């Protein structure tokens, strides 16, 4: 997927966890083979060209496209699976595949799992007794600094996803125009139980701009967010403070 993944796994039977780690890594490679829009032979590329029907694809393809369609509905079209008129579900695939990899490890008996996919993190369980997972959120305007630290204390599962322009440039598309989204934001970080949705919501919120995004994010259940504008203004949802520390 053109990015780096890292795993931090605690507890469980060592042999079972090692086998699950192999499976989790294999699942990520499989996702790349099926969903990469940079591979002409991937199922998603062949589906987009009309060489495959949805029924011909692996079961993951209709599952992911159904999730993406739900994200599009819930975001009033701000999240989209179309890019330059072509099918492109990559906006949901990374978060979904990272979350799935984390759950493979938890299901194998790991008591604490952190999987980081290109800066977006799915947390399950705890790293140790009385020790919650904590995730630093990079400050987009101060390289090397942190804008916040998110704590998973009291949450059996938590995800942190950020969308912005600092590291990858203007890669987020405004679905209304098909061009790069031009907003007052430089970064949106979303905190939610599931990385599949946190990643989608961060992307959609960035495309909206800070005013509309904040109101929309406040309306979503179990979702908190931190928004940073180009003018160095920080805006956040009402319950975010309870997740910082």
KADA-V88798 format. One record per pair of residues at least 4 apart in sequence whose ideal C-beta (glycine too) atoms are under 6 Angstrom apart, sorted by the first residue. I is the first residue (numbers start at 1). J is the second residue. If there is no record, write none. Layout:
<<I | J> <I | J>>
This chain:
<<1 | 32> <1 | 94> <3 | 118> <5 | 117> <6 | 116> <7 | 115> <8 | 114> <9 | 17> <9 | 105> <9 | 110> <9 | 113> <10 | 111> <10 | 112> <10 | 127> <11 | 110> <11 | 111> <11 | 112> <12 | 17> <12 | 109> <12 | 110> <13 | 109> <16 | 108> <16 | 109> <17 | 108> <17 | 110> <20 | 104> <20 | 105> <20 | 108> <23 | 104> <24 | 101> <24 | 104> <24 | 105> <27 | 101> <28 | 97> <28 | 101> <31 | 35> <31 | 97> <32 | 36> <34 | 42> <34 | 43> <34 | 58> <35 | 44> <35 | 93> <36 | 42> <37 | 88> <40 | 45> <43 | 47> <43 | 57> <43 | 61> <46 | 51> <46 | 52> <47 | 52> <48 | 86> <48 | 87> <52 | 56> <52 | 57> <54 | 62> <57 | 61> <60 | 64> <64 | 89> <67 | 92> <68 | 81> <68 | 89> <68 | 92> <71 | 75> <71 | 79> <71 | 200> <72 | 77> <72 | 79> <72 | 80> <75 | 79> <75 | 204> <77 | 175> <78 | 204> <78 | 207> <78 | 208> <79 | 200> <79 | 204> <80 | 175> <81 | 89> <83 | 88> <89 | 93> <91 | 203> <92 | 96> <92 | 200> <93 | 97> <94 | 117> <95 | 120> <95 | 195> <95 | 196> <95 | 199> <96 | 196> <98 | 115> <98 | 117> <98 | 122> <98 | 195> <99 | 122> <99 | 195> <99 | 196> <101 | 115> <102 | 113> <102 | 115> <102 | 122> <102 | 124> <103 | 107> <105 | 110> <105 | 113> <106 | 110> <106 | 113> <106 | 124> <111 | 125> <112 | 125> <112 | 126> <112 | 127> <113 | 124> <113 | 125> <114 | 123> <114 | 133> <115 | 122> <116 | 121> <120 | 161> <120 | 195> <120 | 199> <121 | 135> <121 | 160> <122 | 159> <122 | 195> <123 | 133> <123 | 152> <123 | 158> <124 | 157> <127 | 131> <127 | 133> <132 | 151> <132 | 152> <132 | 153> <133 | 152> <134 | 149> <134 | 151> <135 | 150> <135 | 160> <136 | 146> <136 | 149> <137 | 147> <137 | 148> <137 | 189> <139 | 145> <139 | 146> <139 | 147> <140 | 164> <140 | 166> <140 | 186> <140 | 187> <140 | 228> <141 | 232> <148 | 226> <148 | 244> <150 | 160> <150 | 191> <150 | 243> <151 | 245> <152 | 158> <157 | 193> <159 | 192> <159 | 194> <159 | 195> <159 | 198> <160 | 191> <161 | 190> <161 | 198> <161 | 199> <161 | 202> <162 | 187> <162 | 189> <163 | 188> <163 | 202> <163 | 203> <163 | 206> <164 | 186> <164 | 187> <165 | 169> <165 | 170> <165 | 186> <170 | 180> <172 | 181> <172 | 206> <172 | 207> <174 | 181> <174 | 207> <181 | 207> <183 | 209> <184 | 209> <184 | 210> <184 | 229> <184 | 230> <185 | 206> <185 | 210> <185 | 229> <186 | 228> <186 | 230> <187 | 228> <188 | 202> <188 | 205> <188 | 206> <188 | 227> <189 | 226> <190 | 198> <190 | 201> <190 | 202> <190 | 225> <191 | 224> <191 | 243> <192 | 197> <192 | 198> <192 | 222> <192 | 223> <193 | 222> <195 | 199> <197 | 201> <201 | 205> <205 | 213> <205 | 217> <208 | 212> <208 | 213> <210 | 227> <210 | 229> <210 | 235> <213 | 217> <214 | 235> <217 | 223> <217 | 225> <217 | 237> <218 | 237> <224 | 237> <224 | 239> <224 | 240> <224 | 243> <225 | 237> <226 | 236> <227 | 235> <228 | 234> <229 | 233> <236 | 240>>
